[in-house]
């Protein structure tokens, strides 16, 4: 069976990564979480005093890019690949609200995007890949055979994210999470370099009222339609 490239874009906390992992596992494809890559660079920036609550030292971060090594290593116990920053597992650290508060600003830096897009395109050169992010269908894989754009109401997304953070034991308020979601939406859609937009040939999936299985079934049907048409 011919393999395809599946590009999944959309707003934060729409379940892109969950869906992408499900599809990759079902199809036997490679899964790449581009959001984790941007989060890892953000964590590096935080650890090396390149960004804080009231400053962003873009020059220092850009000059440090050659020293940033990103890689995914499959964890058989979890069933998916975890993010490594300079050979250190940072999967837990990059999922905090603090990283979320800074990641859109880091992702708006053209030099960062250029470095990561190049790596992402190399990962998907052989097809048989599911990749999610903000610019996969528009920039990374504009010729992807299937492009999905995920969306849901800000309140719904904030509640999902809040529940996830609470389950992990993070001490955050719903209001903090909602503000983060709204702020990230604005930055992601208004940045100069590769803003979040739905590709013309993308299929929009609003999962405000879909559970994970319903969402998976809807998109898997789209995948099968594309594969069967080749």
N, C-alpha and C positions, 0 to 999 in steps of 0.2 A: 504494500500500500504506500502510495506517495506521501511523503511528509511535507507539512506546510509550516509557515511561520504564523504564530498567533500573537497579535499585539493587543494588549489590554491597557487602556488609558482611563483616566477619570479622576474625580476629586478624592481628597483624602478620606480615609475611613469608609470607603464604599465596598470594602471586601475584595479588592482587586487581587491581593496576594493570596487570600484563601481560595478564590476561584481559580487562579493560575496554578496553584499547587494541586488542586483537585484534577484539573485538566491534564497537567503534565503527568501525574501518577497514572491516570486512566489511559492515556495515550502512549505512555512510555517515552515522553518527550523530556527535554532538559528544561528546567525552570530557572529563570533568572529574576530576582527581585531587585530591580534597579533602585527602588526607594531605599533599600538597605545600603546600597553603594553610596548614595548621597548622604544618608544618615551616618555612615562610617566616616566620610570626609568631614561631616559636621562635628562628630565626636573628636576627631583629630584636631580640628580647629579650636574646640573648647579646651582640650587638654594642653594645647600649645599656645594659649592666650592670643588666638587670632580673632576670637569673637566673644562678646559678653553682652550684658543687658543694655549697655549704652555705647558699644563700639564694635566696629568690624575692620580689622586690619587686612584688607584684601591683598595688598602687596605681599605681606608676610606669608599668607596662605598660598598664593599663586607660586611664590618662590619655593615653597615646600612641597609642591605637587610631585616633583620627581622622587621624593622620598616616601610617598604614600603608596603602599602595596595593598591592593584589595584582592581577595580571593574568596571563593565559596568552597566549603568542604562538606560533603554529604555526611549526615549523622544518621546511621541506620536505626538508632533507637527512636529518633523523632520522625524519621521518614522524609526529611527534607534537608537541603544544604544550609549551613549556617554561615554568617558573615565573619570573615577574618580581616583584621586591620593589622598590617605588618606582622602577620603570623600569630596574632592573638585573637582568640574568640571573643567578639564583642556583640554577639547576638542579643544578649540581655541589655547591655548598656545603651544600645542604639534605639531601644524601644521606649525610652522614658519620655515624659512630657517635656522635660527640659531640652532634649534633643529636638523634639517636634517643634518647639518654639523657635529654634534657630535654623532648621533645615531648609526652609523656603528661601531664606536670605542667602545661604550658601549655594543652593541650587541655581540661584539667579546669576551667579558669577560665570561669565562666558568661558573662561579658561577651565573651570571645573567641569562644565558641561561638555566641552570639547574633549577633555581627557576621558571622561566616562563614556561618552557616546562612542568613541573609537573602540574602547574595550568591549562595549556591548555589541557592536557590529561584528567584531571578531568572534564573539561567543556564538552568534547566530548565523555565521556564514554557511554552515552545513544544513540549515533548516531543522525541522523537528524540535522546535523550541517554543516555549511559552514565556513571554516577557511582559511584565507590567510596569507601569510608571506614569509619567505625565506627557511624554513626547515620543512614545514608541511608534505609533502609527503615522505621526507627522514628520519625525526627524530620523529616528533610529532605523526603522524599517518601513519606509513609505510605500514599499511594494509588497508588504505582507498580504498573504492570501485572505486572512481574516483579521479585521480590526473591530474591537469591541470598546465602547465608551461607557463606563460605569458612572451612574449618578444616583443620588438620593437626597432627601431634604437635609439641611444642616442640622436640625434638631435630632433627626433619626441617626445621623452619623455621629453626632456628639454623644448620644446615649450609648451607642455601640462601643465607642472608644472609651467612654467613662467606665462602662461595665468591664471591659478588658483590663483597664488599669487597676480597678478596684480588686478584680480577681487576682492580680499579681501582688496585691498588698500596697500599691502606691497610694500615698495620701494626697488626693486631688479632689477638687470640687467639680460638679457638673458645669458650673459657670466658667471655670478656668478652661475646661475642655472645649466647651462651645465657643469661647473666644478664640481659642487656638484654631479650631476648625474654620471659623469665619475669616480670621486673619490669614490663614494659609490659602484659602480660596482666593482671596484678593491678590496676594502676592503671586501665586501661581498663574493667575489669569492676566496679570498686568505686567509681568516682567518683560524686558525688551528682548531677551534671548529665549527662543522656543517657549512661548507662553502656552499654558494649558488651553487647547482648543480641540474640538472634535473634528477629526479628519472628515473630508467630504464623503468618503466611501466607508466610513465607520458606521456600525450598528449600535444605537443607543440602547442600553439596558438600565431601566430605573428599578432598583431593587428595594425601594422603600418598604414594600409590603411583601417581599419574597424572603423565604428562609434559605439557608445554604443549599439544601437539596433542590428546591424549586429553581433557584438561580443556576445551579449546575446543569440541571436538565434542559433549561432554556438555551444555554450557550452550547451545550454538547450537541444539541440538535442543529445549531448553526454550523458547528464544526463538521458534522457528518455531511451536511448539505454541500459544503465547500469541497470536502475531500471527494465525495461521490461525483462532483461535477468536473473533476480534473481528468 
